[in-house]
Amino acid sequence: MILKIINSLLILTAVFMGFKQGIAMLSGKAEMATMFGKWGFDKTGLMINGAVTILASILILFPKTFVWGNFLMAAGILLIICFHLLDKDLKGVLIELPFLFLNLLIIYLQHPFKNQL
């Protein structure tokens, strides 16, 4: 029971962070535009990436799309990590790693309501 509560809190954290970052990308916030701009993303690419991030965070909420949402979120984080590695920016990599591990941990723990819905 406690593990389900902890996992639910981890899922809500991942969803909140994904939604928040997705909105920042979709709206073209200056820091997002700057970071992704140095990797060749234009405004449209940034908006698409934001929309996919928002979609991924919503998919995580439902047991039937839980793995797909986590996969999309982890793939987006891994993309950012790869770009940081290309820039030899280890600080950026270290910032992103906990979020990647969060998605992997959530997948391992599985959706708390998968057998109840």
Backbone hydrogen bonds, N-H to C=O, Kabsch-Sander energy under -0.5 kcal/mol:
donor,donor_aa,acceptor,acceptor_aa,energy
5,I,1,M,-1.8
6,I,2,I,-2.6
7,N,3,L,-2.7
8,S,4,K,-2.4
9,L,5,I,-2.2
10,L,6,I,-2.3
11,I,7,N,-2.6
12,L,8,S,-2.6
13,T,9,L,-2.2
14,A,10,L,-2.5
15,V,11,I,-2.8
16,F,12,L,-2.6
17,M,13,T,-2.8
18,G,14,A,-2.6
19,F,15,V,-2.8
20,K,16,F,-2.7
21,Q,17,M,-2.6
22,G,18,G,-2.7
23,I,19,F,-2.5
24,A,20,K,-1.9
25,M,21,Q,-2.3
26,L,22,G,-3.1
27,S,23,I,-2.5
28,G,25,M,-0.9
29,K,24,A,-2.5
33,A,29,K,-2.8
34,T,30,A,-2.5
35,M,31,E,-2.3
36,F,32,M,-2.8
37,G,33,A,-1.8
38,K,34,T,-1.5
39,W,36,F,-1.0
40,G,37,G,-1.6
41,F,36,F,-2.3
46,L,42,D,-2.4
47,M,43,K,-2.2
48,I,44,T,-2.5
49,N,45,G,-2.4
50,G,46,L,-2.3
51,A,47,M,-2.5
52,V,48,I,-2.4
53,T,49,N,-2.1
54,I,50,G,-2.4
55,L,51,A,-2.5
56,A,52,V,-2.7
57,S,53,T,-2.1
58,I,54,I,-2.0
59,L,55,L,-2.6
60,I,56,A,-1.5
61,L,57,S,-0.5
61,L,58,I,-1.1
62,F,59,L,-1.0
65,T,62,F,-1.0
66,F,62,F,-0.8
69,G,65,T,-2.6
70,N,66,F,-2.2
71,F,67,V,-2.7
72,L,68,W,-2.6
73,M,69,G,-2.4
74,A,70,N,-2.9
75,A,71,F,-2.5
76,G,72,L,-2.1
77,I,73,M,-2.2
78,L,74,A,-2.8
79,L,75,A,-2.1
80,I,76,G,-1.9
81,I,77,I,-2.5
82,C,78,L,-2.5
83,F,79,L,-2.1
84,H,80,I,-2.4
85,L,81,I,-2.4
86,L,82,C,-2.2
87,D,83,F,-1.6
88,K,85,L,-1.2
89,D,84,H,-3.0
90,L,88,K,-1.0
93,V,89,D,-1.6
94,L,90,L,-2.7
95,I,91,K,-1.7
96,E,92,G,-1.6
97,L,93,V,-2.1
99,F,96,E,-0.8
100,L,96,E,-1.7
101,F,97,L,-2.8
102,L,98,P,-2.0
103,N,99,F,-1.8
104,L,100,L,-2.1
105,L,101,F,-2.7
106,I,102,L,-2.4
107,I,103,N,-2.1
108,Y,104,L,-2.2
109,L,105,L,-2.6
110,Q,106,I,-1.4
114,K,111,H,-1.6
116,Q,113,F,-1.1
117,L,113,F,-1.3
